[in-house]
Amino acid sequence: MEECSTTVKDSIKHWVLHNLAVPQNILGGLPPCPYASEALLKKQISLLSIQPENIFSDVETSLSQFLASGKKMFLLIVEKG
């Protein structure tokens, strides 16, 4: 389990700011996730990369750490082996 690469982080940042935080007509003018951009800007998002063969143990460990961290969002990125 390790922190995601800069490329992955940049892609996720773009996705949050340009998709999740943008109001959508289908949602009555609300963004899909109105809290995502604030959580991103306040560094309240955990981004970890795990290998598929370790998924269950790493997810359990990551979620335990996340719950104790006080962060607001957890994104799990699974790298192809």
C-alpha positions in Angstrom: 0.0 0.0 0.0 1.5 3.3 -1.0 0.5 6.9 -1.8 -0.8 7.4 -5.4 1.5 8.8 -8.0 1.3 12.5 -9.0 -0.4 11.6 -12.3 -3.2 9.7 -10.5 -3.5 12.5 -7.9 -3.8 15.1 -10.7 -6.4 13.0 -12.5 -8.5 12.6 -9.4 -8.2 16.3 -8.5 -9.4 17.2 -12.0 -12.3 14.7 -11.7 -13.4 16.2 -8.3 -13.1 19.8 -9.4 -14.5 19.4 -13.0 -17.1 16.6 -12.5 -18.1 16.0 -8.8 -18.3 19.7 -7.9 -20.1 20.9 -11.0 -23.9 21.4 -10.9 -25.8 19.0 -13.1 -29.2 19.6 -14.6 -30.2 16.0 -14.1 -29.7 16.6 -10.3 -31.8 19.7 -10.2 -28.8 22.0 -10.5 -26.8 20.4 -7.7 -23.4 18.9 -8.0 -23.0 15.1 -7.6 -20.9 15.6 -4.5 -21.1 19.1 -3.1 -18.5 18.4 -0.5 -15.8 16.8 -2.6 -14.0 20.0 -3.7 -13.9 21.4 -0.1 -12.5 18.1 1.2 -9.9 18.1 -1.6 -8.8 21.7 -0.9 -8.6 21.1 2.9 -6.5 17.9 2.3 -9.2 15.7 3.8 -9.0 13.0 1.2 -6.9 9.9 1.4 -5.5 8.5 -1.8 -3.8 5.2 -1.6 -2.8 2.7 -4.2 -2.9 -1.0 -3.5 -2.1 -4.2 -5.5 -5.0 -6.5 -6.3 -3.5 -9.4 -4.4 -3.5 -7.4 -1.1 -7.0 -5.8 -1.6 -8.8 -7.2 1.4 -6.1 -6.7 4.0 -5.1 -3.3 2.7 -8.7 -2.1 2.5 -9.3 -3.1 6.1 -6.1 -1.4 7.2 -6.8 1.7 5.1 -10.4 2.1 6.4 -9.3 1.8 10.0 -6.7 4.5 9.5 -9.2 6.6 7.6 -11.8 6.5 10.3 -9.2 7.5 12.9 -7.8 10.3 10.7 -10.8 12.6 10.8 -10.6 12.9 7.0 -13.8 13.2 5.0 -13.3 11.2 1.9 -11.7 7.9 1.0 -10.8 6.9 -2.6 -9.4 3.5 -3.2 -7.3 3.0 -6.3 -6.4 -0.6 -7.3 -3.5 -0.9 -9.6 -3.5 -3.7 -12.2 -0.9 -6.3 -11.3 
